[in-house]
Amino acid sequence: MTALLQRCLGDAAQFGEFRERVELLVDEQARSWAGGPGDWIVAPVSREPRGFYLISKDPEGQRRGREVLRGFLGPAEAEFETTPLAPAVQEVDRYLEEAGFVHLASVQRKGKVSREQLLEHFEDMLATVNGKESRAKRPQPSQYLDLLRDFRLALAQREGRQAELALANVRLTGRLSAENLRFLKIELLGALGRWDELRDLDFLGDLLRARRPKAINEYLIEMIWRTEVAELVGKDIPPDVIHAECNLGSSYGNVLSAIDVPGTEAGRALGVVVASALNDEDRLRRLFACAEDPQEAAGLQRIARRRTSARVSESVDVRGLYEQGQHGAVIRAFVRAPDPMTADLAVESILEAEDATHAPVVLETVESFIAEESLVPGRRLRRDLGELATLVGSRCAGWSEWGARISSGEQWLDGARILRAQHDKWTSLAQLSSKDVVALSDNLVTAWGGVNEDQILATLDILCEVAAEVTSVPHTADFCDAVQLLLAEQENVSGPVRNAYLRLLDQILTGAPAAERYRQVVGQAVDLWERISAPTAVNWGIGLADLLLVHPAADSGVRVEAISAIVGKARDFDQRSTFRQRTEIEVLAAEAGIPPRRLEPAATGLDVVWSKLNGKLVGLYSLLPRAADAFDRRLNALCSPKSVEGNADTVSTSALKHLADKADYMIVDTWHASHAAIDAIDAVISKDRQIFPRGRGVSSYLQALEQVLLSADD
């Protein structure tokens, strides 16, 4: 089936920027093809007229296919026109006839429906149909967990399009409530920095009145700073004036202090504005103490010094603190002086702030009030006490306790939620003993095959982030290996999973592992490539070979063998590879000492876009070792630029600013960069004129540049 559909597809380059998505759509249908009566496929067919066709072996397949597609397309967006085979005239029709596909119907767009909209409908259809098949085969489906995993991994990799597609597919599964879908929408917009869109959400008002997870509060706090406050702070307006003019208290109320010390620099800056306006000296001291560097600390101090109010800080009662949204202050006041009259406010504040530290003492105190009959709980307080007891019961002291519980063999439905909410408060892996790290690693692997496998799946993004942060710490190698193993064991090796694997591998190789470990991680990577190798995965294979060449090799023979395996398999897909992909494959082969092949010149519209760079200056900012030289070689194999100039400064320099100003195309590798240098580039050219690679190797520069050239062509 795969070979037939590849013949029908023809030259995939004709689909331009949609090429990878079209190939994935075709490949997924080929993999799931059962060939029974009534089965059907929708795919682009290289015949006249060009376009998507519904193909089947019997009339029942046409009927079923049209019924399903109409549900996703609707009569206003597309119509079906039965098309007879013409094997004597059209070569593709001969292939179809030989394979038994004698029933065709052309899917014709109507009105203003774009090609991308039509493709999105087909993708939604495929995700839903495959989901139904999955549910039929497995009594406990994990498809929506796979999609949630892909969603969060895509956000970690800044792949907005993939994250949006995963979220849309999560919605189609019907497994999550409307409230949780709203939380995911906020997570999407916040992680991608789309603050104005977040502020304008039609359900934001309702959400602000409800209880929210801590992670959502973090995004909302940063949104308030970015859209309401930052510009006014930049104009030296005092905090109390900002608080009053923006109506922060009435508009955002309990969000402002839902997190006493936010985890982001923007969140802490907003916290200083609010604390300064309310004369909350205790919170100001905590915010100053948590500044990540001297530059941030100085900025927070400047904001606080602008207070113009002459009033002296007054003692505010607990109810007044609660009404101001100062949940941390409410909790501390109650712990210092417990009072049955404010017990309900303390419990609500604990839940709003997800304060697991003070939760046990507040719960114990309130329960003692009830036992002494000094407090008669109402319906709301009884409900909140139940949630508080759950929070206390789900407290986790750190990584060791979490690992032991997740692998215990007893189902732990809150395992993922607790890791997501509490891990940033735990002692870091780098500070744990080698024995504890080994135990945690073993527990992760054990849990993967046990009753809590779904909890591991739902936290894969956090595990990847943590592993990437500690690859340079020698005694955490077992943990990094365990996470790599989890990534490689995924049934649905989607784009976000593959990219997460590359990111972690990049960090491991950056640490120059010893020969034995080098052989182990490279072997795992090649095994994964052999599992997923397909035309749609060629870019990933190039990225893998790219990383192996950029980083020093503890065993050069293993590196050559690995690149040879990658190149050999990638060459099998030449017919469906772009000129850029074929060129990179041969350049990588030559750099690894493998005899390269002679390539035919660019011919299709997708390939000749590289000629736009002829005579142009292409700039590259990256701290990746030898990146500029490798990028120069590959780009010159594709076109004839005037020059390729790299810069690897870690601070703002005149050379960096000059390069950003004069370059016709400026690539900024934010994965390997310093904040000071990025700020210098931003001061010269706007973000929309910079090109940001999505991956972490030299190939990602070319891919990002290719997308810009294609977009300009459109």
Long-range contacts (C-beta under 8 A, 24 or more apart in sequence): 1-30, 1-33, 1-35, 2-27, 2-30, 2-31, 4-95, 4-96, 4-99, 4-101, 5-29, 5-30, 5-41, 5-43, 6-575, 6-576, 7-92, 7-95, 8-43, 8-44, 8-45, 8-46, 8-92, 8-95, 8-96, 9-43, 9-44, 9-45, 9-46, 9-576, 10-44, 10-46, 10-92, 11-46, 11-604, 12-535, 12-576, 13-578, 13-604, 13-605, 13-606, 13-607, 14-604, 14-605, 14-606, 15-44, 16-605, 16-606, 16-710, 16-714, 17-707, 17-710, 17-711, 17-714, 18-115, 18-116, 18-119, 19-578, 19-606, 20-536, 20-539, 21-119, 21-123, 22-119, 23-535, 23-536, 23-576, 24-536, 25-119, 25-122, 25-123, 25-126, 27-534, 27-535, 27-536, 28-126, 28-130, 29-126, 32-130, 32-133, 37-61, 38-63, 38-64, 40-64, 40-65, 41-65, 42-69, 42-107, 42-122, 42-125, 45-92, 45-96, 45-104, 46-92, 47-90, 47-92, 47-93, 48-90, 49-106, 51-106, 51-107, 51-108, 52-106, 52-107, 52-118, 52-122, 53-83, 53-104, 53-105, 53-106, 53-107, 54-80, 54-104, 54-105, 54-107, 55-96, 55-101, 55-103, 55-104, 56-101, 56-103, 57-100, 57-101, 57-102, 57-103, 58-103, 59-103, 61-103, 62-103, 62-105, 65-105, 66-105, 68-125, 68-129, 69-107, 69-125, 71-125, 72-121, 72-122, 72-124, 72-125, 72-128, 73-107, 73-118, 73-121, 76-110, 76-111, 77-109, 77-110, 77-111, 77-113, 77-117, 77-118, 77-121, 78-107, 78-108, 78-109, 78-110, 78-113, 78-118, 79-107, 79-108, 79-110, 80-105, 80-106, 80-107, 80-108, 81-105, 81-106, 81-108, 123-165, 124-168, 124-169, 124-172, 127-168, 127-169, 127-172, 128-169, 128-172, 131-169, 131-172, 131-173, 142-453, 142-454, 142-457, 143-173, 144-170, 144-173, 144-175, 144-176, 145-454, 145-457, 145-458, 146-457, 146-490, 146-491, 146-492, 146-494, 147-173, 148-457, 148-458, 149-457, 149-458, 149-460, 149-461, 149-490, 149-496, 149-497, 150-492, 150-494, 150-495, 150-496, 150-497, 151-184, 151-188, 151-496, 152-187, 152-460, 152-461, 153-460, 153-461, 153-464, 153-496, 153-497, 153-499, 153-500, 154-495, 154-496, 155-187, 155-188, 155-191, 155-192, 155-461, 156-191, 156-461, 156-464, 156-465, 156-500, 157-496, 157-499, 157-500, 157-503, 157-694, 158-192, 158-692, 158-694, 159-495, 159-496, 159-499, 159-694, 160-188, 160-192, 162-495, 162-496, 163-188, 163-191, 163-192, 164-188, 166-496, 179-210, 182-207, 183-212, 183-213, 183-216, 186-216, 186-219, 186-220, 187-215, 187-216, 187-219, 189-219, 190-218, 190-219, 190-220, 190-222, 190-223, 191-219, 195-222, 195-223, 195-226, 195-227, 196-227, 198-223, 199-223, 199-227, 208-252, 208-253, 208-254, 208-255, 211-351, 211-352, 212-255, 212-258, 213-354, 213-421, 214-258, 214-259, 214-353, 214-354, 214-421, 215-420, 215-421, 217-255, 217-258, 217-259, 218-259, 218-262, 218-263, 218-264, 218-267, 220-252, 220-255, 221-255, 221-256, 221-258, 221-259, 221-262, 221-264, 221-266, 221-267, 221-270, 221-271, 222-262, 222-264, 222-266, 222-267, 222-270, 224-248, 224-252, 224-255, 224-256, 224-270, 225-266, 225-267, 225-269, 225-270, 226-266, 229-269, 229-270, 229-273, 230-266, 230-269, 233-269, 233-273, 233-303, 236-306, 237-306, 238-306, 238-307, 238-308, 238-309, 239-272, 239-273, 239-274, 239-276, 239-277, 239-303, 239-304, 239-306, 239-307, 240-276, 240-277, 240-307, 240-308, 240-309, 241-308, 242-273, 242-277, 243-273, 243-274, 243-277, 243-278, 244-277, 248-274, 248-277, 249-324, 249-325, 252-325, 253-325, 254-325, 254-327, 254-352, 255-325, 256-325, 257-283, 257-324, 257-325, 257-326, 257-327, 257-328, 257-329, 258-325, 258-327, 258-352, 258-353, 259-353, 260-286, 260-327, 260-328, 260-353, 261-286, 261-287, 261-290, 263-424, 265-292, 265-296, 268-296, 268-300, 269-299, 269-300, 269-303, 272-300, 272-303, 272-304, 273-303, 275-304, 276-303, 276-304, 276-306, 276-307, 277-307, 277-309, 278-324, 278-326, 279-307, 279-309, 279-311, 279-312, 279-313, 279-314, 280-313, 280-326, 280-329, 281-313, 282-329, 282-332, 283-326, 283-328, 283-329, 318-342, 318-345, 318-346, 319-345, 322-348, 322-349, 327-352, 327-353, 327-355, 328-353, 328-355, 331-355, 331-358, 331-362, 332-358, 334-362, 334-365, 335-361, 335-362, 335-365, 338-365, 338-369, 340-369, 340-374, 340-375, 343-369, 343-375, 343-381, 344-378, 344-380, 344-381, 344-384, 347-381, 347-384, 347-385, 347-388, 348-384, 350-388, 350-391, 351-384, 351-387, 351-388, 351-391, 354-391, 354-421, 356-391, 356-392, 356-394, 356-395, 356-421, 356-422, 356-425, 359-388, 359-391, 359-392, 359-395, 360-392, 360-395, 362-388, 363-388, 363-389, 363-392, 390-414, 394-418, 395-422, 396-422, 396-426, 397-426, 398-426, 398-427, 399-423, 399-426, 399-427, 399-429, 399-432, 399-436, 399-440, 400-432, 400-436, 400-439, 400-440, 402-426, 403-439, 403-440, 403-443, 403-444, 403-447, 404-439, 404-443, 406-443, 406-444, 406-447, 406-452, 406-455, 406-456, 407-442, 407-443, 407-444, 407-446, 407-447, 407-450, 407-452, 409-450, 409-451, 410-451, 411-451, 411-452, 412-452, 412-455, 413-455, 415-452, 415-455, 415-459, 416-454, 416-455, 416-458, 416-459, 419-455, 419-459, 419-462, 420-459, 420-462, 423-462, 423-466, 428-470, 429-466, 429-470, 429-473, 429-476, 429-479, 430-470, 430-473, 430-476, 433-475, 434-475, 437-475, 437-476, 437-478, 437-479, 438-478, 440-479, 441-478, 441-479, 441-481, 441-482, 442-482, 444-479, 444-482, 444-483, 444-486, 445-482, 445-485, 445-486, 448-486, 448-489, 456-486, 460-486, 460-487, 460-497, 460-500, 461-500, 464-500, 464-503, 464-504, 467-504, 467-507, 468-503, 468-504, 468-507, 471-504, 471-507, 471-508, 471-510, 471-511, 472-507, 472-510, 472-511, 477-513, 477-517, 480-504, 480-507, 480-508, 481-520, 481-521, 484-508, 484-521, 484-524, 485-524, 487-528, 488-524, 488-527, 488-528, 493-528, 493-531, 493-532, 495-540, 498-528, 498-532, 498-537, 498-540, 499-540, 499-694, 499-695, 501-525, 501-528, 502-540, 502-543, 502-544, 502-547, 502-695, 502-696, 502-697, 503-696, 505-544, 505-547, 506-547, 506-551, 506-696, 506-697, 509-547, 509-548, 509-551, 510-551, 512-551, 512-552, 512-554, 513-554, 514-554, 515-554, 515-555, 517-554, 518-553, 518-554, 518-555, 518-558, 519-554, 519-555, 519-558, 522-548, 522-555, 522-558, 522-559, 522-562, 523-558, 523-562, 525-562, 526-562, 526-565, 526-566, 529-565, 529-566, 529-569, 530-565, 530-569, 533-569, 533-570, 534-573, 535-573, 535-576, 535-577, 538-570, 538-573, 538-577, 538-581, 538-585, 539-581, 539-699, 539-703, 541-566, 541-569, 541-570, 542-566, 542-570, 542-581, 542-584, 542-585, 542-588, 542-699, 543-695, 543-696, 543-697, 543-699, 543-700, 545-588, 545-592, 546-588, 546-630, 546-697, 546-698, 546-699, 547-696, 547-697, 549-588, 549-591, 549-592, 549-630, 550-624, 550-625, 550-626, 550-627, 550-630, 550-697, 550-698, 551-625, 559-592, 560-592, 560-593, 560-594, 563-588, 563-589, 563-592, 563-594, 564-592, 564-594, 567-592, 567-594, 571-597, 578-606, 578-607, 579-603, 579-604, 579-606, 579-607, 579-610, 579-638, 580-607, 580-610, 580-638, 580-702, 580-703, 580-706, 583-634, 583-637, 583-638, 584-634, 584-699, 584-702, 586-637, 587-633, 587-634, 587-637, 591-630, 591-633, 602-638, 605-713, 606-710, 609-706, 609-709, 609-710, 609-713, 610-638, 610-639, 610-706, 610-709, 611-639, 612-639, 612-709, 612-712, 612-713, 613-638, 613-639, 613-640, 613-641, 613-665, 613-705, 613-709, 614-639, 614-640, 614-641, 615-640, 615-641, 615-642, 616-641, 616-642, 616-664, 616-665, 617-641, 617-642, 617-643, 617-645, 617-662, 617-663, 617-664, 617-665, 618-643, 618-644, 618-645, 618-663, 618-664, 618-665, 618-667, 618-705, 619-644, 619-645, 619-646, 619-647, 619-659, 619-660, 619-662, 619-663, 619-665, 619-666, 619-667, 620-644, 620-645, 620-646, 620-647, 620-666, 620-667, 620-669, 620-701, 621-646, 621-647, 621-648, 621-656, 621-659, 621-660, 621-666, 621-667, 621-668, 621-669, 621-673, 621-677, 621-678, 621-681, 622-646, 622-648, 622-667, 622-669, 622-672, 622-673, 622-701, 623-648, 623-650, 623-669, 623-672, 623-673, 623-674, 624-669, 624-671, 624-672, 624-696, 624-697, 624-698, 627-669, 627-672, 627-698, 627-701, 630-698, 631-698, 631-701, 631-702, 634-698, 634-699, 634-702, 635-702, 635-705, 638-702, 647-677, 649-674, 649-677, 650-674, 650-676, 650-677, 651-676, 651-677, 651-680, 652-676, 652-677, 652-679, 652-680, 652-683, 653-677, 653-680, 656-680, 656-681, 657-681, 657-683, 657-684, 660-684, 660-685, 661-685, 665-691, 665-705, 665-708, 666-690, 666-691, 667-691, 667-692, 667-693, 667-701, 667-704, 667-705, 668-692, 669-693, 669-701, 671-695, 671-696, 672-696
